[in-house]
Amino acid sequence: MMPEKDDNLHKWYVIRTFTGQEKKVKELLEIEIDKNNLRSYIPRVLVPVEKVYQIRKGKRITKEKNYFPGYVLIEAILDAEIINTIKSIPNVLGFLGDKDNPTPMRTSEVHRILSKVDELNDKGEEIELSFLVGENVRIIDGPFSSFVGTVEEINEEKRKLKVGVKIFGRKTLLELSYMQVEKES
């Protein structure tokens, strides 16, 4: 028999999953919770993600990136029945901690992670590009569109590049944002 719902009994646990299967595990877990009426024992299932975008072929592509690949966080009151239910979900490897007795997260860790999740949701989108000094790039925006140049400097904080471009036979440095260039293929 499961204990009565008491917010003091709810603790946060970490479920280990196959990397790339976090959303699927969350989805299957939510279905199982609703089907077996376990919402009072597992009120929250969380897969922290951040939105990033990339520039591909001159187009901006938005995607979500898992902040903790291979992990799903749950707030739960655990007993043997709920542990077995969670472990029976496809792509679940188990819990973080002792195999038979999952270790709850410390309150300070929970607050830090939940505030990070809120920050990721508020932050909006980030550019996920990695340029290397010496790499050739094609300018896709601005007056020098379609010129090809070489990355000379990278300023990741400002998300800017200094690109050396030959204009009238002379090498000229241009300061461009990440969104104004794409990697030369």
C-alpha positions as CSV (number, residue, x, y, z in Angstrom):
1,M,0.0,0.0,0.0
2,M,1.3,3.4,-0.9
3,P,1.7,6.2,1.7
4,E,-0.7,9.1,1.7
5,K,0.4,12.2,-0.2
6,D,2.6,14.5,1.9
7,D,4.7,17.2,0.3
8,N,7.5,16.5,2.9
9,L,7.8,13.0,1.5
10,H,8.4,14.2,-2.1
11,K,12.0,14.2,-3.0
12,W,13.9,14.7,-6.3
13,Y,15.6,11.7,-7.9
14,V,17.6,11.3,-11.1
15,I,16.7,8.6,-13.6
16,R,19.5,7.4,-15.9
17,T,18.5,6.9,-19.5
18,F,20.1,6.1,-22.8
19,T,21.4,9.4,-24.2
20,G,19.0,10.9,-26.7
21,Q,16.0,9.0,-25.2
22,E,15.2,11.5,-22.4
23,K,12.1,13.0,-24.0
24,K,10.8,9.6,-25.0
25,V,11.3,8.3,-21.4
26,K,9.5,11.4,-20.0
27,E,6.6,10.8,-22.4
28,L,6.3,7.1,-21.5
29,L,6.6,7.9,-17.8
30,E,3.9,10.5,-18.1
31,I,1.6,8.0,-19.8
32,E,2.3,5.4,-17.1
33,I,1.6,8.0,-14.3
34,D,-1.7,8.9,-15.8
35,K,-2.7,5.3,-16.6
36,N,-2.0,4.1,-13.0
37,N,-3.2,7.3,-11.3
38,L,0.3,8.0,-9.8
39,R,0.2,11.8,-10.1
40,S,0.1,12.3,-6.4
41,Y,3.3,10.2,-6.0
42,I,5.1,11.6,-9.1
43,P,3.9,15.1,-9.6
44,R,6.8,16.3,-11.8
45,V,9.0,14.8,-14.5
46,L,11.6,17.1,-15.9
47,V,14.0,17.0,-18.8
48,P,16.0,20.3,-18.7
49,V,16.6,21.7,-22.2
50,E,17.9,24.9,-23.7
51,K,17.0,26.3,-27.1
52,V,19.9,26.8,-29.4
53,Y,20.1,27.7,-33.0
54,Q,22.5,27.0,-35.8
55,I,23.0,28.6,-39.2
56,R,22.8,26.0,-41.9
57,K,23.0,26.9,-45.6
58,G,22.2,30.5,-44.7
59,K,19.0,29.5,-42.7
60,R,18.5,29.7,-39.0
61,I,17.5,26.3,-37.5
62,T,16.2,26.2,-33.9
63,K,16.5,23.1,-31.8
64,E,16.4,22.0,-28.2
65,K,19.6,20.6,-26.6
66,N,19.4,18.5,-23.4
67,Y,21.1,20.3,-20.5
68,F,21.8,16.9,-18.8
69,P,22.1,14.3,-21.5
70,G,21.2,10.8,-20.3
71,Y,19.2,12.0,-17.3
72,V,15.5,12.7,-16.4
73,L,14.6,14.3,-13.1
74,I,11.5,13.3,-11.1
75,E,9.9,14.6,-8.0
76,A,8.4,11.6,-6.3
77,I,7.5,9.5,-3.2
78,L,9.2,6.3,-4.0
79,D,8.3,2.8,-2.8
80,A,9.1,-0.6,-4.3
81,E,6.1,-0.5,-6.6
82,I,6.9,2.9,-8.1
83,I,10.6,2.1,-8.5
84,N,9.7,-1.1,-10.4
85,T,7.2,0.9,-12.6
86,I,9.9,3.4,-13.5
87,K,12.5,0.8,-14.1
88,S,10.1,-1.1,-16.4
89,I,9.9,1.9,-18.8
90,P,11.9,1.3,-22.1
91,N,15.3,3.1,-22.2
92,V,15.5,3.6,-18.4
93,L,18.8,2.3,-17.1
94,G,18.0,2.9,-13.4
95,F,18.4,5.5,-10.7
96,L,21.4,7.5,-9.7
97,G,22.6,6.1,-6.4
98,D,22.2,2.7,-4.8
99,K,20.7,0.1,-7.2
100,D,17.9,-0.9,-4.9
101,N,17.5,2.3,-2.9
102,P,17.7,5.4,-5.1
103,T,19.5,8.4,-3.5
104,P,17.4,11.6,-3.4
105,M,19.1,14.8,-4.5
106,R,20.2,17.3,-1.9
107,T,17.8,20.3,-1.5
108,S,20.6,22.7,-2.6
109,E,21.2,20.7,-5.8
110,V,17.5,20.8,-6.5
111,H,17.2,24.6,-6.1
112,R,20.3,25.1,-8.2
113,I,19.0,22.9,-11.1
114,L,15.5,24.3,-11.0
115,S,16.8,27.9,-11.0
116,K,19.0,26.9,-14.0
117,V,16.0,25.5,-15.8
118,D,14.1,28.7,-15.2
119,E,17.1,30.7,-16.5
120,L,17.4,28.5,-19.6
121,N,13.7,29.1,-20.3
122,D,14.0,32.9,-19.8
123,K,17.3,33.2,-21.7
124,G,15.8,32.5,-25.1
125,E,17.9,31.2,-27.9
126,E,21.7,30.8,-28.1
127,I,23.8,30.3,-31.1
128,E,25.6,27.0,-31.1
129,L,28.5,27.4,-33.6
130,S,32.1,26.5,-33.2
131,F,34.5,28.3,-35.5
132,L,38.2,27.8,-35.6
133,V,41.0,30.3,-36.4
134,G,42.2,29.6,-39.9
135,E,38.9,28.1,-41.0
136,N,37.3,29.3,-44.3
137,V,33.8,30.9,-44.0
138,R,31.4,32.3,-46.5
139,I,29.7,35.7,-45.7
140,I,25.9,35.3,-46.1
141,D,24.7,38.7,-45.0
142,G,25.7,42.3,-45.5
143,P,27.6,44.2,-48.2
144,F,30.2,41.5,-48.6
145,S,27.7,38.7,-49.0
146,S,29.1,35.7,-51.0
147,F,32.7,36.7,-50.2
148,V,34.9,33.9,-48.8
149,G,37.3,34.7,-46.0
150,T,39.5,33.2,-43.3
151,V,38.7,33.4,-39.6
152,E,41.5,35.4,-37.9
153,E,40.0,36.0,-34.5
154,I,37.0,34.8,-32.4
155,N,35.2,36.7,-29.7
156,E,32.8,34.2,-28.2
157,E,31.4,36.6,-25.6
158,K,30.2,39.0,-28.3
159,R,29.6,36.3,-30.8
160,K,31.8,38.0,-33.4
161,L,34.5,37.0,-35.8
162,K,37.3,38.9,-37.5
163,V,37.4,37.5,-41.0
164,G,40.2,38.2,-43.5
165,V,38.8,38.8,-46.9
166,K,40.6,39.8,-50.1
167,I,39.1,43.0,-51.5
168,F,40.8,44.5,-54.6
169,G,43.8,42.2,-54.1
170,R,44.4,43.3,-50.5
171,K,43.5,41.4,-47.3
172,T,41.0,43.3,-45.2
173,L,39.7,42.4,-41.8
174,L,35.9,42.5,-41.3
175,E,34.2,42.1,-38.0
176,L,31.1,40.0,-38.5
177,S,28.5,38.4,-36.2
178,Y,28.1,34.6,-36.2
179,M,24.8,35.0,-38.0
180,Q,26.5,36.7,-40.9
181,V,28.7,33.8,-41.9
182,E,28.5,30.1,-42.5
183,K,31.2,27.5,-42.6
184,E,32.6,26.9,-46.1
185,S,31.9,23.4,-47.3
